[in-house]
Amino acid sequence: MLAPAGLFALSSEDWGTAVQLVRGELQPVAADPDGAFAPGDAPVTWLVGAARALAASAGVRFAAAVVVVPDDALAQPVERVERGRNRGALVVRRSVLPLVLRDGVSEEGRLSVADPYAVRALLRERLTLLGPAAG
């Protein structure tokens, strides 16, 4: 998503249970009785990998990879992966997402006012849209 604060890779997830970051990946806080969060699920790693692949193919830079969860699924409004391969990725409550998209992750990551237009033009040039809206 191209927002005022930059280009963000977003994934919205809802497993119906509270989650937490453990070693840079989301895990259920308690045992998941419904099995919605399957063993081996790695939503942060998947999103970071997809963002890196798109960034390399389109020649763009993402401000952050952001996994959005329901407000009651996360203890803190924003949790950031501090170490490892997923470093810099965020897990945010749904209610906090507009603030992150508007204000950014940090001051050095925020684009200038003119930059979103350049990024949008580059994405239009390098990406092929599929589906009925592609016309």
VENCORLIN-V13930 format. One record per residue. N is the residue number from 1. D_CENTER is the distance of its C-alpha to the mean C-alpha in Angstrom with 1 decimal. Layout:
# VENCORLIN-V13930
N;D_CENTER
N;D_CENTER
This chain:
# VENCORLIN-V13930
1;9.2
2;11.9
3;12.4
4;15.2
5;13.3
6;12.0
7;9.8
8;6.1
9;4.3
10;3.6
11;5.5
12;8.2
13;10.6
14;14.0
15;16.5
16;19.1
17;19.2
18;18.0
19;15.6
20;15.4
21;14.0
22;16.8
23;17.0
24;13.3
25;12.7
26;12.7
27;16.3
28;18.3
29;20.4
30;23.5
31;24.8
32;23.2
33;26.4
34;25.1
35;23.3
36;20.1
37;18.2
38;20.0
39;21.0
40;19.1
41;15.8
42;13.1
43;9.7
44;7.9
45;10.4
46;10.2
47;6.6
48;7.7
49;10.9
50;10.2
51;8.5
52;11.6
53;13.9
54;13.1
55;13.3
56;16.6
57;18.0
58;17.4
59;18.0
60;15.2
61;13.0
62;9.4
63;9.2
64;6.0
65;3.1
66;1.9
67;4.4
68;7.0
69;10.6
70;14.0
71;15.7
72;18.2
73;16.1
74;15.0
75;17.8
76;16.2
77;14.3
78;11.7
79;11.7
80;10.8
81;11.5
82;14.7
83;16.3
84;16.2
85;14.4
86;10.9
87;12.0
88;9.9
89;6.7
90;6.3
91;7.3
92;8.7
93;11.6
94;11.7
95;14.4
96;12.7
97;9.9
98;12.6
99;13.6
100;10.4
101;10.4
102;14.1
103;14.8
104;12.0
105;11.3
106;14.8
107;17.7
108;17.7
109;14.3
110;15.4
111;16.9
112;20.5
113;21.6
114;22.8
115;19.8
116;17.7
117;20.7
118;21.1
119;17.5
120;18.1
121;21.5
122;20.2
123;17.7
124;20.6
125;22.9
126;21.0
127;19.2
128;21.3
129;20.4
130;21.9
131;23.4
132;25.6
133;23.7
134;24.0
135;27.5
